Amino acid sequence: MSAPKPRLDRGRVLAEFHRLMVRQWCRCDVCRAEIGAMVDGYPLATDSKWCVDHDHETGAVRGLLCRECNLGLAAFRESPTALRRAAGYLERHRRHSEPGGAP
């Protein structure tokens, strides 16, 4: 029987939210899209689609992401190997689809 996964500590997440917004300059940590703004020196979420990204095995908070990037990581099962393969796939096909690119 496997041990239950740790639950995300919502209080800790809220406490880290402001620190993460400042650290990330109010932007998604992956695509850099603006997800917030500094108002009177205080970070404020301006996009309701932000997500607190966390490791689903340990519960450790990793950063703030826009919804699209958060869903993208989930679609690749949070696998760096799968994400690198996907990036390589896109790069190979971008070269071939650009004008003057190899067939």
WONOR-V485707 format. One record per residue. N is the residue number from 0. OMEGA is omega in whole degrees, 0 to 359 (* if undefined). BURIAL is b if it has 16 or more other C-alpha atoms within 10 Angstrom, else e. Layout:
BEGIN
((N;OMEGA;BURIAL) (N;OMEGA;BURIAL))
END
This chain:
BEGIN
((0;182;e) (1;180;e) (2;178;e) (3;178;e) (4;178;e) (5;178;e) (6;177;e) (7;180;b) (8;184;e) (9;179;e) (10;178;e) (11;179;e) (12;180;b) (13;179;e) (14;181;e) (15;185;e) (16;183;b) (17;178;b) (18;180;e) (19;179;b) (20;179;b) (21;181;b) (22;184;e) (23;180;b) (24;177;b) (25;181;b) (26;174;b) (27;183;b) (28;179;b) (29;186;e) (30;179;e) (31;175;e) (32;180;e) (33;178;b) (34;181;b) (35;180;b) (36;174;b) (37;179;e) (38;183;e) (39;178;e) (40;184;e) (41;181;e) (42;182;b) (43;177;b) (44;178;b) (45;179;e) (46;183;e) (47;183;e) (48;179;e) (49;182;b) (50;171;b) (51;181;b) (52;180;b) (53;176;b) (54;184;e) (55;178;e) (56;185;e) (57;184;e) (58;182;e) (59;177;b) (60;180;b) (61;182;e) (62;177;b) (63;180;b) (64;169;b) (65;183;b) (66;183;b) (67;179;e) (68;178;b) (69;178;b) (70;178;e) (71;178;e) (72;179;b) (73;181;e) (74;178;e) (75;178;e) (76;179;e) (77;181;e) (78;176;e) (79;179;e) (80;179;e) (81;179;e) (82;177;b) (83;178;e) (84;179;e) (85;179;e) (86;178;e) (87;178;e) (88;180;e) (89;180;e) (90;178;e) (91;183;e) (92;175;e) (93;179;e) (94;183;e) (95;183;e) (96;179;e) (97;177;e) (98;180;e) (99;180;e) (100;179;e) (101;179;e) (102;*;e))
END
